[in-house]
């Protein structure tokens, strides 16, 4: 497998911590940076997915130290989850019921082997179609996400030690944690704005479009207030908000060294327009949500193909038939995105996303990726808004 590299010199780093059933995952402290962080990623990419899957299941279904939710769920299953030996057998669990994450205490999905009381943050999903899903992120989970984010920065060409503006949802939204990720793991100075995507989408559903425009202007005012000071190299925001910034403030966009766009979709036309507006600056992309993320692997054929690969092995993605969630489509064919979370401290099999994608296979990654993301269906109950 030809894994994209970022010029990693030889260093001594800890081996991959395969989770055990009755002990917490061993954190890397202090957080690795530079070449050590790149080597950490390389070791993850060498992980055997079936072995990792077995270890995660043994951990979450250990009768004494497993996850309270999964131990209760195990009593309703007609099989013993600890008998599963391969990743492709996870379909036995069926689609994960997301209402569980709306009703249950997030701590119930964390193994009891993680010391109580728990430390860490509870993060929300968008919550734009009702009550948000909530998941607890242990420190190890946040570190995993941050290290993959740092790898993406390096892979896309962003330089360490630069200043960033984080113009993304804040508060309960995990994407807002990017301020810490940039500052701590990429040696950067980070600015931020206030942004509430739920309010925007409520306004859209209510047809209050004048107020949507007013709120968009409020966000752009915060962004340009920082950019006009001339101290920001890179901007991290959403495709929709960057589109508004490009249209209203082209000079501020042209002055940037790059932008990183986080969200659920971007079209080829949008990507080409963004690259032109940046006048040679970097246009980095990521796809995902609170449950798991995927980094952009390549933009090919003049943006006709925009592909992403998941934060392996804790996050995997499949593209399945819309009429049969258990059956992957052929490579290059469209289908529904199915996400599986295999964190040491969080197990969420077979989440059916509201997104459509092409199944993307490449010898540059140990698992399937996705390409050309777009909504599975567009309804008035789930407007895209600014995120």
N, C-alpha and C positions, 0 to 999 in steps of 0.2 A: 504494500500500500504506500503510495506516494503522498505523505502528509505534508501540507504546506508548512514551511519552516520560516522562522524569523531570526536567522543567524544566531543560533544558540550555541555558545561555547560549552565545553564539558564542565560540569559542576557536580558536586555531591549533593543529592537531594534524597529525602526519605522515599522509600518505596510506596506504591499505591496502598492506601489503607483499605483493604477489603473489609467491609463491615462484619463484625462477629455478632452472634445472637445476644450475648449478655454483657456487652461492654460498649460504652459510647464510642463513636468514631473519634479517632485521635486527631485533634486539630493541629494545624501547622502554625506555630507561633514563634516569633512574630510572622505576619503574613509574608510569603515570599514575594520578591520583586525581581525585575530584570531577568537575567538568564536563568535564575533559579525558578522563577514563575513559569518561564517557557518550558523548562524541563519537567515541571510538575504537569503541565498540559500534555506533553509528549507521553508521559507515563500513563495518563488516563486514556489516551488514544490507543495504547497497546493493551488495554484491558479486554479480556475475553468476556463477551456479553453474557453468555450462558452462565459462566462462573459467577459473574457479578449478580445476575438475577437470582441465582440460588442463595447467595449470601444475604441479599436483601430480604428475601422471603423468610429465611431462617431467623433473621433478626426481628422482623415485624410479627411473626407468628410463634415466637418462642413462648411457651405456656406461662412462664413466670415474668419475663421481662419484655414481652412484645408490646404492640400497640393496642390499647384498650378497644379501639374501634374494630381493628382487624381480628382480634381474638373473639369478639362478639360475633362478627360477621362469619368467622370460620365455622361456628356452630350451625349456620344455616346452609352451608355448602355441602354438596354431595361428593366432595373430594378433599383430601388433605393438602393444603397449599404447600406444605413442606416436601411433598412428593414431586413437585414440579422441578424439572431438571433443565428445561430449555426456555429461552426467552419466548419462542413462538407458541408456547403452551399457556401464556398469560391470557389468551382469549377465553380460557375457561372461566374467568371472573366476570365476563360480560362487560358491557359499557359501565364505566364508573358513574354512580348516581350523584350528580353535582349538587342536588338538594342537601346531601349529607354535609357539604361544606357551608351551607347556609344555615343549617339547624344545629349542628353539633359543635361542642367546644373543640377548637382546633387542637388543643393539647391531647385529645383522645386519639389522634392519628400519629402522635409521636411515641416511639417505643419507650417503655418504662425504664429501659437501660440508660436513657438520657436523664441525668440527675434532676430531681425535682427540688424546689420549684424551678420551672423552666425559665431560662433567660433567652431573650431574643425578641423579635418583632412579629406581630400578627399583621399580615398584609392582605389587602382586599383585591378582588378582581374589579373590573370597571364598574359593575353595579348599574349599568345603564338600561338594563331590561328588568330590573327588580332588585330584590335583596342581593347584595354581593356575596360571592363565595369568599371564605377567609381561610388562610393557611398560616401555620406557625413556621417561621424560618429560624432554625437554630443557627448559632454562629458559624458552624461548618457549612451549612447550606448557603449562607450569604457569601462566605469565602469562595465556595465553588463557583457561584454565579459571577462574582467579581473577577476571579482569575480568568474565566472565559471571556469576560468583557474586555479585560486588559489584553488578552491574546488577540481579540478582534481589532483593537486599536492598532496594535503593532502590524498585524496582517494587512490592514487597510492603508497603512502609511502615516498614521497620526504620530507625531513626535511627543515623547515624554517631556515633562517639565514646562508645558505650555499652559495657558489659561483657557478655561472653558466656561461657557454659559449653559446651564442646564435649564432649558425652557420646556419642561415636560410636566405632566401631572405630579402633584405633590401630596402631602398628607398621608393617607393610607395606601397610596399607590407605590408599588415596589420600584417602578422606573425612577422615582424621585431619589432613590438610594444611590443613583449614579453620582451624586455630588461626593459622597464618601469614597466611592470606587475610584473616581478620578484623582481625588486628593491623596488618598492613602496608597494606592497601588500603581498610579501612573505619574506620581510626583508632579501633579498639576495643581494650579489654583482654580477654584471653582466658584462661579457666581450662580445664582438661582433666581427664579421668579415664582410667584403664586399662580397655581392653575387648578381649576376644578372642572374636569371634563363632564361630570354628571350634571352640573347645572346647565352647561351648554346643550347637552342632549335633551334635557327636559324642555328647554326653550324651543328647540327644533320640533319636538313632538307636539308642543302646544301651538306651533305656527307663529311664534313670537320672533320673527326673523330680524326685525329691527333691533331687538335686544341682543340677538346672536351677534349681529354686526358690531354692536356697541361693546359687547364683551370681548370680541376678537380684537377690537381696537385697544381695549384695556391691556390685553396681553402683549400686543405689538408695542405699545408704549413702554411697558416694562422692559421688553427685549431691546428696543432701540436706545433706551436710556443707558443701558450698559454698553451696548456696541459702540455708541458714539463717543465713549470715553477712549476708544482706541486701544484698549488693553486686552481684548479677547481674540484669541487665535481661532478657536473652534466653537461651534454651536452644536448642542445636542437637543433635538426637538422632534416633533411629529411631522409626517409628510404634509398633512393638511395645514398646519400652522406655518411651516416653511413656505408652502405655496402662497399663503397670504402675505408673508414677509417679502418674498421675491417680487410679488406684484406691486406692493405698495412702497417698498423701500429697496429698490435694486442696488443703490450705491452701497448700502450697508452690507448686503449679501456679497457683492463683488469684493469687498474689502476683507472678507473672511478667508482664512487658509483652508477651511474645510467645515463640513457639516456631517453630523451622524444622525441618521433618521431612525427613530424607534417607533414601531407601530405594527399594524396588521397588514398593510398593503401599500404598494406603490406601483404605478403603471409604467410601462416603457416610455410613454410620452412625458410623464412627470419626471422620470429620471433624466431623460435627455435635456429637458428644460432646466432642471436643477444644475446639471453639469455646465450648461452654457452660462447660467447666471453666476456661477462661482468663478468663471474665467480661469480655469486651471486648478481650482481648489479641489480637495478630496470630497467625495460624496460617499460616505459609508452607510451601510444598511444593517438592520437587524430585525428579526421577526420573532414574535413570541408574546407571552403574557405572564401573569403572576406564577403560573405553574411551571413554565419552562421556556427556554429561549433557543434560538438558532442564529448563528452568525452567517452573514453573506459570504459564500465561498467564491463566487465569480459573477460578473455581469458580462454576458457574451452576446455576440451577433447584434451589436448596436442596441443593447438592452432588450432584445427579443426574448432572452432567457436571463432571468435573475434567480439564482439558486441559493439556498440556505442549507446549512448542516447543523444538527442539534448539538447541545453541550453534553457530549457523550462522556461516560455511559449513564450518568444520572438522568439524562433526558434523551428520549428517542422519539422519532416521528415516523408515521406510516401514512400512505395515501390509500384509502380504501374505497370500495364501491359505495355509491350513495344509497343503494338499495340493499347492501349487505356489508355491515361495518366490519365483519370478520375476514373479508377477502380483499387483499391488496390488489390494486390495479396493476397493469403491466407498466414497465418503465416508460416514462414519457407521456402516459395517459393521465387524464384529469380524474379527480375524485375528492372525497372528503378527507380532511386532515384528522388523524387520530394520534393523540399525544399520550405517552406513558412516562410517568415520573418514577424513577428508581433511586431516589435518594436514600442514604442510610437512615435518615430520620423522617422520610415521607414517602409513602408508596401510594401512587394513584394510577392504576392501570386503565388503559383504554378510554381516555377522555375524548369524546367526539366534539371537535371544534366547529365553530360556525364559519369555517373557512374552507375554500376549495383551492387545490393546488395540483401541479403536475408531480408525479412521482419522479424523483431525481436520483439516479444511481451514478456513483463515481468511485474510481479506485483510489481517490484522494481521501476517502473517509471510511471508517469501519462500519457505518450503518447508512441506511437510506437518508436522503435529504428531501427537501421540497422545493418547488420552483413556481414562480409566477402566481403568487398568492392573490386571491380576491375573495370577496364574501361569497359564502355558499348560496345565500339568497339575500335579496335586499327587501326589507320590510320597513314600514313606518314605525314599528315598535323598537327598532334597533338602528337609529340613525348613526352615521359615522362621526358627525360633529368634527371636533378638532383632534380626535385621537382614534 
